[in-house]
């Protein structure tokens, strides 16, 4: 049965039953990591997919839940253009992405690319709940959850469906303007009682490949400053690289295509830290 | 009376009365321009304040309404750190920013910088409605409205309060990933029956000041491609410049501090186009 024929609405079902089904579906997942940003446009989806790829490279079985109801872009970034998502009486099966990753995106459930513009947040949250209660993940070491940007309605209505999050990763850019935004993200995690694995600073400087000069296009060092200020681990910084956007647009995973770049190395170092934190206990 | 003593809630008041008050308050404004982005992090607030500044430079009286309930950053960008906002029985008076601009921001009404993280969208929209019904703008040629990013709940609940918008400006970055996002923004404007003035592409390439090489850090040319595709005017592109982020962080208006840069020139050209469109009729 293809997705377009699957009816997601079961209006009779209570919220509690929904939550119970979701919990059961996620029981086979060891570590659930939520990727949070206080605002959009910080490269959250790129970081989510790169962390997932780097984890898979380390030999772990990995899933990605693209729960960004506002702009689901994980499938495009991972090159899953025409996803093979199947459903039967057992539930919905994730698409298989690069490195054998299991991928489920809100995008798979949207009728048309540019159609549903004025959906109300809670409605979309409900959609997430509905399909989360049906996904057959199977055994996974890691599940990365790409939350909608921000700490408002949309992020909240998704986050509430997933219990037992191992930790959250907060993405920011190096600008001082993002200070308030990161603090909101931290407060968001704390109110939801999600442990914070740390802050990742994206778009941290651009080194001209020709002359070697480094420019801080979006300010500098806010990530590490805020991390110190609020006493949250600083996981690392990912430099700007024009090939990142190119890869994202072409659906070629950057960390696979450019394994020796600074950006890929930074992501792999972050994964070492995350694995150390989560697997030691 | 200082803002902190002003009670904004009037729960008895009907939505219709609220809408009527807002309309009356905005009657003295000639042109109302809404700045929309399909997603966050595209520099919407920077563009809004720069367009406002460039309009003021052209001798028009200008106001800015920072209605980005999610992350109000206009005051910081314009260097209005401790705003003098007064209220009396006539209403709330905007703060005065650079070039005599009248500025009202959601931020002026928030209790603490990082406090209200999990506000529900519609509630925040209501707050906007409440204070919009009280702002004493006085006669203005142009009012720029910085909408929350996205085309979801938050943007919608703000946009619905302001009738008679002269036109919307849509901000994007040059990446192909933003194609869907821009289309959503266009659809958003069309559903709200707001005429589209055009698309502005921000972060369009970075030219290394040392060696002169240009890099397309966030892809290239999606703005103009999409504009052609959907038959909407293309207003222009603003190149990346590390001094923009620096200025924003320091509260120094970039277009004033760096009048001869490519970015400032591009903004001024866009303003010429907008003025021509709106003032001819």
Interface residues (C-beta under 8 A of the other chain):
Chain A: X38 X39 X40 X41 X42 X70 X71 X73 X76 X77 X113 X114 X117 X118 X119 X120 X121 X124 X149 X150 X151 X152 X153 X154 X156 X173 X175 X176 X177 X180 X181 X183 X184 X187 X188 X191 X206 X208 X209 X210 X211 X213 X215 X216 X217 X218 X219 X240 X242 X245 X246 X248 X249
Chain B: X38 X39 X40 X41 X42 X70 X71 X73 X76 X77 X113 X114 X115 X117 X118 X119 X120 X121 X124 X149 X150 X151 X152 X153 X154 X156 X173 X175 X176 X177 X180 X181 X183 X184 X187 X188 X191 X206 X208 X209 X210 X211 X213 X215 X216 X217 X218 X219 X240 X242 X245 X246 X248 X249
